[in-house]
Amino acid sequence: MSKLSGGIDVGGTKMQAAVVSEEGKVIGQARRPTRTNASPKDVVHDLADAINAAVDDAGVEGSALTSVGIGWPGPVDTDAGVVTKAVHLPELRGFPLADTLSGDVGVPVRLGNDVQVATDAEFSLGAGRPYGSILGVFWGTGVGGGIVLDGRPWTGRGAAGEIGHVVVREGGRWCPCGRRGCLEAYAGRAAMEKRARRAMERGEHTILFEIMEERGRDRLTSGVWERALRHGDPLATRLMDRAVQALGTGIASALNVLDVEAVVIGGGLGVRLGEHYLERIDEAVMPHLFADDRPPAILVAELGDLGGAIGAAMLGHSAP
Amino acid sequence: MSKLSGGIDVGGTKMQAAVVSEEGKVIGQARRPTRTNASPKDVVHDLADAINAAVDDAGVEGSALTSVGIGWPGPVDTDAGVVTKAVHLPELRGFPLADTLSGDVGVPVRLGNDVQVATDAEFSLGAGRPYGSILGVFWGTGVGGGIVLDGRPWTGRGAAGEIGHVVVREGGRWCPCGRRGCLEAYAGRAAMEKRARRAMERGEHTILFEIMEERGRDRLTSGVWERALRHGDPLATRLMDRAVQALGTGIASALNVLDVEAVVIGGGLGVRLGEHYLERIDEAVMPHLFADDRPPAILVAELGDLGGAIGAAMLGHSAP
C-alpha cells in the first residue's frame, strides 16, 4: 500500500484536512472551522482533530499516516517549522507549530505557506503538470501567489509570490494590508465587499446583499458574487470588471519579471468563476505583457478547494 | 597564467569590449560605436574588431583567448546562440551570431542578454557578492533587469527580468515599448528626454538642453541630467522625482514577487547618480514593500560601465 500523508490547509474561516496517497490521491477528508483569536494550544488541538477526522473518513488507522503537512496562511520558516506571521491567529507568531503538533499526532510535521503548497500541488498533479515553471494565483478573500521555477518552489526569504501586493496603480485604492494601489485592493473579495457595502450605503442599488441574506451568509462569498453577476447586477459587474482589469495588470507585471510558462488561477473566486473569467483575465494581461509574441498559458486550477490540503500533504511526502 | 576570455557588451550607441581573466580581472578594454541599421556582416566585423582592440590593449596575443561572450541588448536563445529580438539592429533578428562570430575569432562564442550577464557579474564579482539571490536593475536609456536566484541566473523563457515593463500605473504614460504605465515610461532616460523636450517646447524653462549643447551632445546623457540636477533645474528635478517614485514602486512590486536578498542598481543613470539617489529609491520602495520588516539591501553596482563586458566574458569562462 502507498504511504499516506495528512495535509491541512488553514484558511481564515476553515481548516480543510485530507489524507493523501504518495500519488496524490485523496482518500479521506474533513473540515473544521478556524476559531478566531484561538490560542496556540487550541489551534494545535483543532489541527489534530481535523486530521483525525480525515483519517476516520479515509477508513484507515491513525497510525497509517507517515507524516502531516500544514499549509499556513502567511509566511513561515519551513526549516524551523515556525510561523513567521499570523494575521488571523496573531498569538501564533513565532510559535513552533510543526514540533508541537508532531508531539500530538506522533509523526513528523512539516509547515509550508498555503498558497505555495497549493501551487506545488497544481504543478505536480493539477493544471501545471505540462510545464516546468508556473505562477499560481489564488483569488479569494485576498490574492495570494506561489511560484515554481525549473520544477522547484521559489519562496525567496519566505515571502516570495505576494502577487496580491504587486502595485497596479501608484497612489490608488487602500489595500487591506495598509498600502495603496495593490492588486488585492481591487481584486480581493474582502476589499470588493467593503467597496460594495459603501456603494450600497450611498444608495446604489445592488442585489449582492439580498443574495447574501437569502443564503444565510454574513459576507459576500464567491457563490454570492457569481449569482449577482449572472443576474447582471450593475454594481457587482462594475466591481468585477475592475478586479479583472487589476488581475490582468498585476499578473502581467509578475510575468514580465518571471517569464514562466503558465499561470494557474485558483482560490474561491478563481475556481468559482472559471473559464469565462479566465479568458477575460487573459485579455487584460495582454496589453501589459512584454514578451507578447508567446504569452504563457493561463489556466484554472484543477484541484479546486482541495489543492491546499493536497499540497500540504505532499510537503510531508517530500520531507527528508 | 589564468585563462582569458573576451567579453563584449553591445549597447544602443557603443560596444564595450574587455579581456577578462578567470578571476574576473579586466586586463584590456576597447570601445567601438554601434552602427545603426548595420547588416549582420557589419555587426560581426565590428564585434571582432572590438575584441581584437581589447586584446591589443591587454598586450597579449589574440590566440590567448579561450572564448568570447556577447551581452546582447534584448532576448537571445543562449543555447542556440541566436538573437531573438533586435530593436537597435533589426536585421539581426534570428541571426546565428555566436556561430558566425566564432568562425571569425576562432574560439567558441556564447551569447547572453546584456543586463542578465551584467547582473551575473555583479553577483559574482560586484555589489551582489555577499548574497545568494539578487535583482539587478539597469537604469539608463531604458530600464532593464536581471535575476539571480540561489546562485543561478533566472532567465525564464528568455525574457525574464523585464523590470522596466512592470506596470506602475494602469492607463499611465506611454512607454517607448508602446504599452502604457510601464516603469520605463517614467524612469527611462529616453522617455524622460522626450518629456523634457515637450515641456521646453511648451515654454517651460530648463537648462537641460543648454548643458547638452555645451557638452557637444545630441541627447540628454546621464552626465547632463546630473549637472542640471546639481544646479537645481526645476524641470530636471521634477522629472527625476517622478522617475525615483516609479523606480521605487516597480522595484517593490518585483520584490513582492521575488523576495530576493538584495537589489543592485547599475546603468548610466544608476552609476552616475549613485548613493544619494539610491537612498531616495530605497525610501520610494518601502511604502509598497510587503515584507517590510526585513527590506533587502539596495546597492549601487560596483563594476560600473564594465559590468556588462565582464559578465559577457564570464559567459565564455563558464561555457561547457
Interface residues (C-beta under 8 A of the other chain):
Chain A: P75 S133 G145 I147 L149 W154 T155 G156 R157 G158 A159 A160 G161 E162 I163 H165 V166 V167 V168 R169 E170 C177 R179 R180 G181 C182 Q245 A246 T249 G250 A252 S253 A254 N256 V257 L258 D259 V260 E261 P287 H288 F290 A291 R294
Chain B: P75 S133 G145 I147 L149 W154 T155 G156 R157 G158 A159 A160 G161 E162 I163 H165 V166 V167 V168 R169 E170 C177 R179 R180 G181 C182 Q245 A246 T249 A252 S253 A254 N256 V257 L258 D259 V260 E261 P287 H288 F290 A291 R294
